[in-house]
Amino acid sequence: MPKGPRGERRPADLVGAAVMVGRLSVGLETENTKQPSGRVRSGHAGAKARAENMSKEERSAVAKKAAAARWG
């Protein structure tokens, strides 16, 4: 079975996928997806803490620098 982006296991064939979607919608089956790792959770928490400690001008400067690097 192929794996989706969050680790869900889905049937590869069209009929099997349709049956699984139907079973999921009725509640006969549940998907077990992976929980985010500790690195991901701590990264989100660190980014939130950093944003709270920065002034509006500092956040704007960081955003402009990121946009320049992305589109530069």
C-alpha positions in Angstrom: 0.0 0.0 0.0 1.3 3.5 -0.8 1.7 6.0 2.0 0.3 9.5 2.0 2.0 12.6 3.1 1.1 12.1 6.7 1.8 8.4 6.8 -1.7 7.2 6.0 -1.9 3.9 4.2 -4.2 4.0 1.1 -5.0 1.4 -1.5 -3.4 1.9 -4.8 -6.3 0.8 -7.0 -9.3 3.1 -7.7 -12.0 0.7 -6.4 -10.1 0.0 -3.2 -9.6 3.7 -2.6 -13.3 4.4 -3.2 -14.3 1.6 -0.7 -11.9 3.0 1.9 -13.2 6.5 1.5 -16.8 5.2 1.9 -15.8 3.3 5.0 -14.0 6.3 6.5 -17.0 8.6 5.8 -19.4 6.2 7.6 -17.1 5.6 10.5 -16.4 1.9 10.0 -12.7 2.6 9.7 -10.3 5.2 11.1 -7.0 6.5 9.7 -4.0 6.4 12.0 -1.8 9.3 11.0 1.6 10.1 12.5 1.8 12.8 15.2 4.4 15.5 14.5 7.8 14.7 15.9 9.3 16.5 18.8 11.5 18.6 16.5 8.5 19.9 14.6 6.6 20.8 17.8 9.5 22.5 19.4 10.3 24.4 16.1 6.7 25.7 16.0 6.9 26.7 19.7 10.3 28.4 19.2 9.0 30.4 16.2 6.0 31.5 18.1 8.1 32.6 21.1 10.5 34.5 18.7 7.7 36.3 17.0 6.2 37.3 20.4 9.5 38.8 21.5 10.2 40.8 18.4 8.8 44.3 17.6 6.7 45.0 14.6 9.6 46.6 12.8 11.9 43.6 13.5 9.2 41.1 12.2 8.8 43.2 9.1 12.6 43.3 8.5 12.8 39.5 8.8 9.9 39.0 6.4 11.5 41.3 3.9 14.8 39.5 4.1 13.0 36.1 3.7 11.1 37.4 0.6 14.2 38.8 -0.9 15.9 35.4 -0.4 13.0 33.5 -1.8 12.3 35.7 -4.9 15.7 37.4 -5.1 
